Amino acid sequence: MMNHSKNILCLLAAALLLAAVSCSRQKSFDRILAEADTVVEQQPDSALRLLGPIVGNEAALSSAQRAMYHLLLTQSKYRLFQDRPDSLLPLIAASETYYQTTHDLSLYCRSKYYHAMMLNELKRHSEAIEKLMEGSKMAEQIGDTLQMAKYYESIDAVYASSQNYQLAIQASKQLLNLSVMMNDKERVVRATALLASHFSKLGQRDSALYYTNQIIAKFGNAKNEDKVWMLSNIGCVFLNNGDTLAAKKYLMESLKIDTLYNACAALASISMYEKRMSDADSLWEWALKTPKAELRLNMMNLRIKSYLEVVDRQGKLKRWFDDVLALDDSLRIDSESKMIAEFQFKYDQESLKSRHRMIFIYLLLLIIALIVVAAVLFLYNLYNVKSYDSELRKQKSQITALEEQSEISEKEKQKLVQSMKAQNESTYYKLGRGKAIYESILDGGNFHTISPKDEECFIDYYSVLKYDSFNQWLSNYKKISKRQLIYLILVDMGYDDEKISELLCVSKAAIRMTKMRLRNQIKQFFM
C-alpha cells in the first residue's frame, strides 16, 4: 500500500516538474519572439539568429507563438533573400489565417503584406496585387502610415514588374504624398526616383527629366544602399535624353559604389556611340553576367540594337530589329499586363460598388433619422399644445381675478404716477437750480447767499456734468463731506485756493484744513 502511495507521489511530482519546465519554455519562447520582433525590420539577420533556438521545437509552441514565429521567419528571410518563396508561402499563409481569426488587425495587415510578397516572388502577380490592395486599405483603416508606405512601394514594384507603368506611377505618387506627410526624407527621394524611372520607361522624357532633377536636389537624403541604383537610373534618364556626358558621369559614380548590370549595359552603349568597341565589349560581357534571365535577354537585345545603330547606316536592320523587339515584348508581357489591368478594373469597380452601398446606407440612415426627428418634434409639439392649454386656462383665471382687482390697481397706479411725476419735477428743479448756481459762480458770484439745499443742487448738477471726475472722487476717498466735495468741484473748475476762500467766504486756514483732511482720507483709503 505504501509503495502504491509512493508511486502516485512520484507521478504527481513528475507532472508538476514537467508543467514548470513547460511554463518556463513558453516564457522563453515569448521572450525570443519579442526580441526578434524589435529588430526584424532593421536587422533581419539578428532576428534570424534569435529565432534559432525555436527551430526543431515548433511543436512546443502555442498557436499564437507559432503564428508569430512564421511571420518573423518569413519577414527576416524575405529581407535577406533566403529560402525559396514556395517553402515560406504555406507558413505565412497560416499566420495570416490565424491573425484574421483573432482580429489582430495590425499583425493581420503585416502578415498579409509578406504573403503578397511571397506570391510576387513566385510570379503570381495578380494574387499579389489583390492582397496588396486589401492590405493597403487595412493599413489606412488602422492608421499605420509606415505599413501603408510599404504597401504602396510594393504595389508600385508589382505593377512595374508587369510593365503597367501608368498604374505604377499612381502608386509612386501615393507613396510620395504619404512620405511628404510623414516627413520621411529617405522615402521621398526613393518615391521620386521611382517616378523618374517609370516615366522614362513610358518614353515621357520631360517628366522623367523633371523627377530626375528632383532626385539630384534631394540626393543627400537617400540611403547609402539606394544611392547606387538611383545613380544608375539618373544616368539612364540622361542617356535617353541624349545627354551622354551627364549620363556617363552618374553611371561612373554608381560603379564606384557597386557594379550594377544595367549601369554596365548603359556605359557599354555609350562606348559604342563613341566608337570605343573594345571597352564596349568588356562592359557588355560584364553586364551579361546578371543572374536574371529576363534582364540578360533585354541586355542582349540592347547590345544588338546599339551595334546596329553604329554599323547600320541606312537603318533597315535596326528598324527590323525594333519590330522584332516590339512583338517579343508584347507577346511576353501582354497576358500578365492584361490580367493585372483587369484585376485593377475589377478592384476599382468593387470599390465603386462599395462606395455606392455606403452612400445608400448613409441615405437610409439619414431618412430614418429624419423620421425619428419628425416623430419627436410631433410628440414634443403635442405636449406643448397640452401644456399651453393648461397654462391658458390658468392665465384666464388669473385675468379674471385681476379684473376684479382692477379698480384697486388703477388707484394704486395713479398714486405711483403722481409720485413719479413729483419726483421727476423735484429732480428737474434740483438740476436746474444747480445749473443756475454753477453759471452764477462762473459769472463771479459766491456761496455767501446760497442755502444748504442750493449747495446740494449745485453738487447734484456737477455730478451729472462731470460724471467721470465725480465718480473718481467717490472712489478715491473713503469719506467725503459736502464742503469737501464743493472744494473739489471748484478746484476742478480751475480756481486756486485764494479764489476758493473768497467764493466760500472762509479763511485760507479753513481751506488748508479741508485739503489736509482730504489728504488724510486718501491715506486712510489706501492703507
Residue pairs with C-beta under 8 A, 6 or more apart in sequence:
22 60
25 57
25 60
26 60
26 62
26 65
28 53
29 54
29 57
29 60
29 61
29 65
30 65
32 50
32 51
32 53
32 54
33 51
33 54
33 65
33 68
33 69
33 72
35 50
36 47
36 50
36 51
36 72
36 76
37 47
37 68
37 72
39 46
39 47
39 50
40 47
40 72
40 75
40 76
40 79
41 75
44 75
44 76
44 77
44 79
44 80
45 76
45 80
47 72
47 75
47 76
48 73
48 76
48 77
48 80
48 82
51 69
51 72
51 73
51 76
54 61
54 69
58 66
58 69
61 69
63 98
64 98
64 102
66 94
66 98
67 94
67 95
67 98
67 99
67 107
67 111
68 95
68 107
70 91
70 92
70 94
70 95
71 92
71 95
71 107
71 110
71 111
71 114
73 88
73 91
74 88
74 91
74 92
74 95
74 114
74 118
75 110
75 114
77 83
77 88
78 88
78 114
78 117
78 118
78 121
85 118
85 119
85 121
85 122
86 122
88 118
89 115
89 118
89 119
89 122
92 111
92 114
92 115
92 118
93 115
95 107
95 111
95 115
96 108
96 111
96 112
96 115
99 107
99 108
99 111
100 108
105 138
105 141
105 142
106 142
106 144
108 138
109 135
109 138
109 139
109 142
109 144
109 147
110 147
112 131
112 134
112 135
112 138
113 131
113 132
113 135
113 147
113 150
113 151
113 154
115 131
116 127
116 128
116 129
116 131
116 132
116 135
116 154
117 128
117 154
119 125
119 127
119 128
119 131
120 128
120 154
120 157
120 158
120 161
125 158
125 161
125 162
125 336
125 339
125 340
126 339
126 340
126 343
128 158
129 155
129 158
129 159
129 340
129 343
129 344
130 343
130 347
132 151
132 154
132 155
132 158
133 155
133 347
135 147
135 151
136 148
136 151
136 152
136 155
139 145
139 147
139 148
139 151
140 148
145 178
145 181
145 182
146 182
148 178
149 175
149 178
149 179
149 182
149 184
149 187
152 171
152 172
152 174
152 175
152 178
153 171
153 175
153 187
153 190
153 191
153 194
155 171
156 168
156 171
156 172
156 175
156 194
158 340
159 165
159 167
159 168
159 171
159 340
160 168
160 194
160 197
160 198
160 201
162 333
162 336
162 337
162 340
163 201
163 329
163 333
163 337
164 337
164 340
164 341
164 344
165 198
165 199
165 201
165 202
166 202
167 340
167 341
167 344
168 194
168 198
169 195
169 198
169 199
169 202
172 191
172 194
172 195
172 198
173 191
173 195
175 187
175 191
175 194
176 188
176 191
176 192
176 195
178 187
179 187
179 188
179 190
179 191
180 188
185 218
185 221
186 221
186 222
186 223
186 226
188 218
188 221
189 215
189 218
189 219
189 221
189 222
189 226
189 230
190 222
190 223
190 226
190 230
192 211
192 214
192 215
192 218
193 211
193 215
193 222
193 226
193 229
193 230
193 233
195 207
195 211
196 208
196 211
196 212
196 214
196 215
196 233
196 234
196 237
197 208
197 233
197 237
199 205
199 207
199 208
199 211
200 208
200 233
200 236
200 237
200 240
205 237
205 240
205 241
208 237
208 240
208 241
209 237
209 241
212 233
212 234
212 237
212 238
215 222
215 230
215 234
216 234
219 227
219 230
222 230
224 257
227 254
227 257
228 254
228 257
228 258
228 260
229 254
229 260
231 250
231 251
231 253
231 254
231 257
231 263
232 250
232 251
232 254
232 260
232 262
232 263
232 266
234 250
235 246
235 247
235 248
235 249
235 250
235 251
235 254
235 263
235 266
236 247
236 251
236 262
236 266
237 247
238 244
238 246
238 247
238 250
239 247
239 251
239 266
239 269
239 270
244 270
244 273
244 274
247 266
247 270
248 267
248 270
251 263
251 266
251 267
251 270
252 267
254 260
254 263
255 263
255 264
255 267
259 286
261 286
261 287
261 288
261 289
261 290
261 295
261 299
262 287
262 295
262 299
264 283
264 284
264 286
264 287
265 283
265 284
265 287
265 299
265 302
265 303
267 283
268 279
268 280
268 281
268 283
268 284
268 287
268 303
268 306
269 280
269 302
269 306
271 277
271 279
271 280
271 283
272 280
272 306
272 307
272 309
272 310
273 306
273 309
273 310
275 310
280 306
284 299
284 303
287 299
288 296
288 299
288 300
288 303
290 296
290 299
301 321
301 325
301 328
304 321
305 318
305 321
305 322
305 325
308 317
308 318
308 321
309 318
312 318
402 409
430 456
430 457
430 460
430 461
431 457
431 460
431 461
431 464
433 454
433 457
433 458
433 461
434 457
434 458
434 459
434 460
434 461
434 462
435 461
437 445
437 450
437 454
437 457
437 458
437 461
438 458
438 461
438 462
438 465
441 447
441 458
441 490
441 493
441 503
442 493
446 502
446 503
446 504
446 505
447 455
447 486
447 503
447 504
447 505
448 505
450 458
452 482
455 482
455 486
456 482
458 486
458 489
459 482
459 485
459 486
459 489
462 470
462 489
463 470
466 489
466 492
469 492
473 480
473 485
473 488
474 480
476 522
476 525
477 484
477 518
477 521
477 522
477 525
478 521
478 524
478 525
479 521
480 488
480 518
480 521
483 504
483 514
484 514
484 517
484 518
484 521
486 504
487 500
487 504
487 511
487 514
487 515
487 518
488 518
490 499
490 500
490 503
490 504
491 500
495 503
497 508
497 511
497 512
497 515
498 508
500 511
501 507
501 508
501 510
501 511
504 510
504 511
